[in-house]
Amino acid sequence: MKIDFKKIFLFTITLFLLPFSKDVFANQLLLERTSYNYVIDSYDINLIVNENNTFDVEEKITVFFNLPRHGIKREIPLKNNVTRLDGTKSSNRARITNLEVSDNYKVSKSNGNTIIKIGDEDNTIRGTKTYVIKYKYNIGKDPLKDKDELYFNLIGSSWDTIINNITFTITMPKEFDQSKLGFSYGGFGSTATEAISYQVSGNKVTGNLNKTLYPNQSLSVRCELVEGYFKGKAVRSEPVKYLVIIVPILFTIISYAFWYKYGRDDEVIETVEFYPPNGLNSLEIGYLYKGKAENYDITSLLVYLANKGYIKIMEFKENNSTNFKIIKLKEYDENDENERIFFNGLFKDKTEVTFADLYNKFYKTAKEITHRVEKENKNKVFESATTKMSFLVNAFKIITLLLITIPPIYEYGEIATTIFALVIPYIIFNYLYTMISNLVTNKKHSNDSVIAFIIMAVFMIIFVSIPLKTFIIPAIICEEAYLVGYIIGYIVIALLNICIKILPKRTKYGNEMLGKIRGFKNFLETAEKDRLEAMVMENPKYFYDILPYAYVLDVSDKWIERFETITLQEPDWYDSPNTFSINTFDSFITSTLSEANSAMSSSPSSSDSSSGSGGGVSGGGSGGGGGSSW
């Protein structure tokens, strides 16, 4: 520990002089003064209260430096937790503007305070120095519903030294009830008033504290005012701040214009189709229909390859539960690379696997296939120009997020928390949006998956409430522009997500294929029994050949239902202990594909005025803060 010899010397001299002093009280003061690096010999506060609930503050602080110091630091709070004598509490976020300082200074923010560092790094001061600090302090709306109030810490509780000779002047904007005016001083929560003297002349209050304030003590004023005393409260937004609202709305308009002019698909002409477009497997049909490949499109290849004689699916009982096994019948020998990757990803060096073998393993294969399908078909199905516009709309999303988050956090929050305020809500919002969109547009999910989603959604909402409550809400509620902008911003992000989904325009080929697929899907949903019987007579495997396509087109339930009264042969790739019927097969295929989809897509997760204090307590109001030397 570094020994401060100068301070020890001053303290020793003081002890030496004590016995020779005629004034014991003076000796005590001398000892007290030399116990600190600096002391404040006088502190004068001139507080002008404006009708819009803002305060013009002028502080004249005379400091005596016992040791050489560069100057002082003045800490003014931007976050205020207000505590009243009647037990009620409120909070506000303040804004400091029009800052003027009599000496060189630097401003920063830390721990919810504006830090004014006054002085020169190249020079030190010893002895007396006076500083004058002026600023406008805006605490926004008055929180009380049935009355207004002035509640201000004239001296904050964060000074680390003694303060003597405190004087104050408070100028109110108009008449007020003097009986509702009160002061308090001391440690936090103190209601002491006896050392305070003040006079009221018209709308001006002048007074002083006839006592020394020690470190962490404060002086506060509170006055209850009639409702409506303050007018035009919390009007703090400069026009530029409304860009937080205007710019995201402009992004939405621009994105809509992109879609309207360039992204609208041509009219889709549906054709009558009894079979899927020639040469395309169920995975490719799924991509052409929806414009993206999803997990259950990949899962459909299980039935598709089974129909082609490569695998058998066996159902068996184990420990009173139904399980499934996939058995390799022969090596894949065709030219479709995605089918080959799927087949090899199933078995690797095995000849049979259960779904348990695929959990947290097959997802890499699924990702590879999804990437390949996207790469192979994207430019054939969608016009590249509109695909590039999707990247621009994505940029609009990011800019909107930055715009609605960073300005309020910078002005009223903590810069260090920006990453949490940006990333966590955005990720969770997009996840929930995607999941809700999938649940609404797709039916390939079990009741268990819906319940799992609800549980996950609740967990995520609780999780996101932490950064919202801690970092974001306290900042955005300070100004209506920020609050409205934040709400509108996330509405805009949702709309931009929709725009990204519909913006890519289909090419002539993509549009033609969509017409054929829609026609094919329409047939699957509406085909009459006579037509289906004729198709089965022509091709006994017709029902099973079409099944994987019905699955990706989300009509497998209707497709199976239409064959309830049509005699079908049992497929050679189906192995079950149950007697074959369309109903048992329906149950079998539903369970098989549901479990397969889960396994193949899984990945490791990783106020009483008679008290004389006006209902206030020392340190309970807004403003104040404190300071130190440096």
Secondary structure, DSSP 8 states (H G I E B T S, - for coil): ----HHHHHHHHHHHHHGGG-S-HHHHHHHHHHTTSSEEEEEEEEEEEE-TTSEEEEEEEEEEEEEEEE-EEEEEEESEEEEEBTTS-EEEEE-EEEEEEESS-EEEEEETTEEEEEEE-TT--EEEEEEEEEEEEEE--S---SSEEEEEEEEE-TEESS-B-SEEEEEE-SS---GGGEEEEEESTT--B-TTEEEEEETTEEEEEE-S-B-TT-EEEEEEEEETTSS-STT----GGGGHHHHHHHHHHHHHHHHIIIII----------SS-STT--HHHHHHHHHSS--HHHHHTHHHHHHHTTSEEEEEEEETTEEEEEEEE-S---SS-HHHHHHHHHHHTT-SEEEHHHHTTTTHHHHHHHHHHHHHHHHHHHB-HHHHHHHHHHHHHHHHHHHHHHHHHHHHHS-GGGHHHHHHHHHHHHHHHHHHHHHHHH-----HHHHHHHHHHHHHHHHHHHHHIIIIIHHHHTTSHHHHHHHHHHHHHHHHHHHHHHH-S-B-HHHHHHHHHHHHHHHHHHH--HHHHHHHHHH-TTHHHHHHHHHHHTT-HHHHHHTTTTS-----TTEE-SS---HHHHHHHHHHHHHHHHHHHH-------GGGSSTTB-TT-SBS--EEEE-
